[in-house]
Amino acid sequence: MHISFLIHNGYGIGGTIRTTYNLAATLAQQHDVEVVSVFRHRDRPLLPPGPGVRLRHLVDTRKNSPDSDLGHPAHQRPTRVFPRADGRHVQYSALTDLRIAGHLGTTEADVVVATRPGLNVHLARHTRPGPVRVGQEHLTLDSHPRTLRAQLRAVYPRLDALTTTTEADARAYRARMRLPGVHLEAIANPVPRPAVQPADGLGKWVVAAGRLTRVKRYDLLIRAFDTVRTQRPDWRLRIYGGGDQKQRLRTLIDRLGLYNHVFLMGVAHPIESEWVKGSIAAVTSSLESFGMTIVEAMRCGLPVVSTDCPHGPGEIIADGVDGRLVEVGNADAVARGLLELIDDDGLRLRMGAAAVRDAERFDPARIAERYTTLFTTLVARGGGPRSAGWRAPLHRATGALAGVALTARAVARGAQQKQKGHTA
């Protein structure tokens, strides 16, 4: 099969990029796989797409590139397709409307997979008849504004399939969205086996990693660790990541006198070598659409103490077996969960070993097998029925370019000329 992923920006770093590349690289062992990045803002991607995966782009936003599209007139005009309520809306334009429509209207792929709501809208509206159209939900239905949910409800019935990362989110879609004929399935994100040996469970470090944002509630973790250090002053906490809450967290650490116990480590890549320096992982989020860091920590041999927040932790952690689930927003509960594992070496080691074993179900080979089964079934069924009413992509994508008389064929040629990329 020829499988094509459409991603916002494959040249950056983030959970969706890592997930897409992990899946694409595994599928590429048996299939023809490409990743099409809407944007390219640097010369080389920060994360390698993987052997056999072709990476190319549609719009070049590099300032010093001879192929830069920053000065293109259409790039200065607003998008008419990408939903305003999608958080990336400000980066899209009439030019992205043109280039995405040109790509989807001419693709030779058997399966096209889009990776965020705004791109799923493009996928549903502008893919030519024939390819199977699979939308991915990397966040949750509940996390989207009402206006975005309404837009998705209008176009998602044109998809062939929609995948969520958790069963809880799949249930939300089934209950609140009418998707007749659309195959809806929860498929977890793939997390590869680390290139390092699992942690030995002896280091006196608690480790956390993720964006320093409000939803991650690192302030709660820091307050919990203030309780931990009063009973076990020999233990320390490292928090990896960057974000807009860094200074606020630094101030809290200083105010609580934890500057010798809690350390903001910044961004680390790869993170596996940092996980294995610890013995326990901590997650204190108020919401997790999946929980990539939970699985990463488990694959590195760390039991995870996590808040039992929607949606992912409860589907990943077996409470009392490979980690602990504690009450959301309760610093004392977090502290008790950490101290239980800190004070019981045997329990910590047993849970760490169980974490390695249980996290094998998220191996890319297993996740890719599920996607392969899904794609094969849909290709055999045919992606045509939901393509009824499709028209040449420009008729729907160029409202912001009134007066520009271009045929769909001419735009497709232009788009193909601009789609310069490289094989990674």
Residue pairs with C-beta under 8 A, 6 or more apart in sequence:
1 31
1 32
1 110
1 111
1 375
1 376
1 379
2 31
2 32
2 33
2 34
2 108
2 109
2 110
2 111
3 24
3 27
3 31
3 32
3 33
3 34
3 109
3 110
3 111
3 113
3 375
4 33
4 34
4 35
4 36
4 107
4 109
4 111
4 112
4 113
4 131
5 20
5 23
5 24
5 33
5 34
5 35
5 36
5 112
5 113
5 114
5 115
6 36
6 38
6 100
6 103
6 104
6 112
6 113
6 114
6 115
6 119
6 122
6 123
7 16
7 17
7 20
7 35
7 36
7 37
7 38
7 115
7 116
7 119
8 16
8 37
8 38
8 39
8 88
8 91
8 115
8 116
8 119
9 17
9 37
9 38
9 39
9 40
9 41
10 17
10 20
10 21
10 35
10 37
10 40
10 45
10 49
10 55
10 57
11 37
11 39
11 40
11 41
11 42
11 44
11 45
11 46
11 57
12 41
12 45
12 46
13 46
13 47
13 267
13 269
15 138
15 189
15 290
15 292
16 115
16 116
16 138
17 47
18 47
18 292
19 138
19 189
19 190
19 292
20 35
20 115
21 35
21 47
21 48
21 49
21 50
21 53
22 50
22 189
22 190
22 191
22 192
22 364
23 190
23 364
23 367
23 368
23 371
24 33
24 35
24 49
24 50
24 53
25 33
25 49
25 50
25 51
25 52
25 53
25 364
26 50
26 190
26 364
26 365
26 367
26 368
27 33
27 368
27 371
27 372
28 50
28 51
28 52
28 53
29 52
30 372
31 372
33 52
33 53
33 54
34 53
34 54
34 55
34 56
34 109
35 49
35 53
35 54
35 55
35 56
36 56
36 57
36 58
36 103
36 419
37 55
37 56
37 57
37 58
37 421
38 57
38 58
38 59
38 92
38 96
38 99
38 100
38 119
39 57
39 58
39 59
39 61
39 91
40 57
40 59
40 60
40 61
40 62
40 421
41 61
41 62
42 62
43 62
45 55
45 424
46 269
47 269
48 424
49 55
49 424
50 424
53 423
53 424
54 421
54 423
54 424
55 421
55 422
55 423
55 424
56 419
56 420
56 421
56 422
57 419
57 420
57 421
58 96
58 99
58 100
58 103
58 415
58 418
58 419
59 69
59 75
59 95
59 96
59 99
59 418
60 67
60 68
60 69
60 418
60 420
61 68
61 69
61 70
62 68
63 70
67 418
67 420
69 75
69 95
69 418
72 95
74 93
74 94
74 95
74 98
74 400
74 401
75 93
75 94
75 95
76 93
77 93
77 94
77 95
77 400
77 401
78 93
78 94
78 400
79 89
79 92
79 93
79 94
79 96
79 97
79 400
80 94
80 97
80 397
80 398
80 399
80 400
81 92
81 97
81 100
81 101
81 121
81 122
81 125
81 126
81 396
81 397
82 88
82 89
82 92
82 96
82 97
82 118
82 119
82 121
82 122
83 89
83 117
83 118
83 121
83 147
83 148
83 151
83 152
84 147
85 144
85 145
85 147
85 148
85 151
86 116
86 117
86 118
86 148
88 116
88 118
89 118
92 118
93 400
94 398
94 400
94 401
97 397
97 398
97 400
98 394
98 397
98 398
98 401
98 411
98 414
98 415
99 415
99 418
99 419
100 119
100 122
100 126
100 397
101 122
101 126
101 393
101 394
101 396
101 397
101 398
101 411
102 393
102 394
102 408
102 411
102 412
102 414
102 415
102 416
103 415
103 419
104 112
104 122
104 123
104 126
104 127
104 128
104 393
105 126
105 127
105 128
105 392
105 393
105 408
105 412
106 128
106 412
106 415
106 416
107 127
107 128
107 131
109 131
110 131
110 132
110 375
110 379
111 131
111 132
111 134
111 375
111 378
111 379
112 123
112 127
112 131
112 132
112 133
112 134
113 134
113 135
113 136
114 120
114 122
114 123
114 133
114 134
114 135
114 136
115 136
115 138
116 136
116 138
117 137
117 139
117 144
117 148
117 152
120 135
120 136
120 152
120 155
120 156
120 159
120 162
121 151
121 152
121 155
123 133
123 135
123 159
124 133
124 135
124 155
124 156
124 158
124 159
125 155
125 158
125 396
126 390
126 393
126 396
126 397
127 133
127 387
127 390
128 387
128 390
128 393
129 383
129 384
129 387
129 390
130 383
130 384
130 387
131 383
132 160
132 161
132 375
132 378
132 379
132 383
133 158
133 159
133 160
133 161
133 383
133 386
134 159
134 160
134 161
134 162
134 163
134 374
134 375
134 378
135 156
135 159
135 161
135 162
135 163
136 162
136 163
137 162
137 163
137 164
137 165
137 169
137 173
138 165
138 189
138 289
138 290
139 289
140 164
140 166
140 169
140 172
140 287
140 289
140 310
140 311
141 149
141 169
141 172
141 173
141 176
141 177
142 169
142 172
142 310
143 287
143 289
144 152
149 176
149 177
152 177
153 177
153 178
156 162
156 177
156 179
156 182
157 178
157 179
157 180
157 181
157 182
157 386
158 386
158 387
159 179
159 182
159 386
160 182
160 183
160 378
160 381
160 383
160 386
161 182
161 183
161 184
161 185
161 374
161 378
162 173
162 179
162 182
162 183
162 184
162 185
163 184
163 185
163 186
163 187
163 374
164 170
164 173
164 184
164 185
164 186
164 187
165 186
165 187
165 188
165 189
165 289
165 290
165 311
165 312
166 186
166 188
166 289
166 290
166 311
166 312
166 315
167 186
167 315
168 310
168 311
168 314
168 315
169 186
169 289
169 311
170 184
170 185
170 186
173 179
173 184
174 184
181 385
181 386
182 386
183 374
183 377
183 378
185 374
187 367
187 370
187 371
187 374
188 290
188 295
188 315
188 361
188 362
188 367
189 290
189 292
189 295
189 362
189 367
190 362
190 363
190 364
190 366
190 367
190 368
191 292
191 295
191 296
191 299
191 359
191 362
191 363
191 364
192 299
192 363
192 364
193 299
193 363
194 272
194 275
194 276
194 296
194 299
194 300
195 270
195 272
196 272
196 273
196 276
196 300
197 276
198 276
198 300
198 301
198 352
198 356
199 275
199 276
199 277
199 278
199 279
199 300
199 301
199 302
199 352
200 279
200 301
201 279
201 301
201 345
201 348
201 349
201 352
202 279
203 277
203 278
203 279
204 234
204 235
204 236
204 279
205 235
205 236
205 237
205 238
205 277
205 278
205 279
205 280
206 225
206 228
206 235
206 236
206 237
206 238
206 278
206 279
206 280
206 281
206 282
206 338
207 237
207 238
207 240
207 274
207 275
207 277
207 278
207 280
207 281
207 282
207 297
207 302
208 218
208 221
208 237
208 238
208 239
208 240
208 281
208 282
208 283
208 284
208 293
209 239
209 240
209 241
209 268
209 271
209 274
209 275
209 281
209 293
209 296
209 297
210 216
210 240
210 241
210 283
210 285
210 293
211 241
211 242
211 243
212 218
212 239
212 241
212 242
212 243
212 244
212 245
212 246
212 249
212 264
213 243
213 244
213 245
214 245
215 285
215 286
215 287
216 241
216 245
216 284
216 285
217 284
217 285
217 286
217 307
217 329
218 239
218 245
218 249
218 284
219 245
219 248
219 249
219 252
220 284
220 329
220 331
220 334
221 237
221 239
221 282
221 284
221 334
222 237
222 249
222 252
222 253
222 256
222 258
222 262
223 252
223 256
223 331
224 282
224 284
224 331
224 332
224 334
224 335
224 338
225 237
225 258
225 261
225 262
225 335
225 338
226 256
226 258
227 331
227 332
227 335
227 339
228 235
228 237
228 335
228 338
228 339
228 342
229 235
229 258
229 261
231 339
232 339
232 342
232 343
233 261
235 261
235 342
236 261
236 262
236 263
237 261
237 262
237 263
237 282
238 263
238 265
238 274
238 277
238 278
239 249
239 262
239 263
239 264
239 265
240 265
240 266
240 267
240 268
240 271
240 274
241 266
241 267
242 266
242 267
246 264
249 264
250 264
253 259
253 262
253 264
265 274
268 274
271 296
272 296
272 300
275 281
275 296
275 297
275 300
275 302
276 300
276 301
276 302
278 302
279 302
279 341
279 348
279 352
280 302
280 303
280 304
280 305
280 338
280 341
280 342
280 348
281 293
281 294
281 297
281 298
281 302
281 303
281 304
281 305
282 304
282 305
282 306
282 334
282 338
283 291
283 293
283 294
283 304
283 305
283 306
283 307
283 313
284 306
284 307
284 334
285 306
285 307
285 309
285 313
286 307
286 309
286 328
286 329
287 309
287 310
287 311
288 294
288 309
288 310
288 311
288 312
288 313
289 311
289 312
290 311
290 312
291 306
291 312
291 313
291 316
294 304
294 306
294 312
294 313
294 316
294 317
294 323
295 316
295 359
295 362
297 304
297 355
298 304
298 316
298 322
298 323
298 355
298 356
298 358
298 359
299 355
299 356
299 359
299 362
300 356
301 352
301 353
301 355
301 356
302 352
302 355
303 322
303 323
303 324
303 341
303 348
303 351
303 352
303 354
303 355
304 313
304 317
304 322
304 323
304 324
304 355
305 323
305 324
305 326
305 334
305 337
305 338
305 341
306 313
306 317
306 323
306 324
306 325
306 326
307 313
307 325
307 326
307 327
307 328
307 329
307 330
307 334
308 314
308 319
308 325
308 326
308 327
308 328
309 328
313 325
314 325
317 323
317 324
317 325
318 354
318 358
319 325
321 351
321 354
321 358
322 351
322 354
322 355
322 357
322 358
322 359
323 351
323 355
324 337
324 340
324 341
326 333
326 334
326 336
326 337
327 333
340 347
341 347
341 348
341 351
342 348
360 366
392 407
392 408
393 408
393 411
394 406
394 407
394 408
394 411
395 408
398 404
398 406
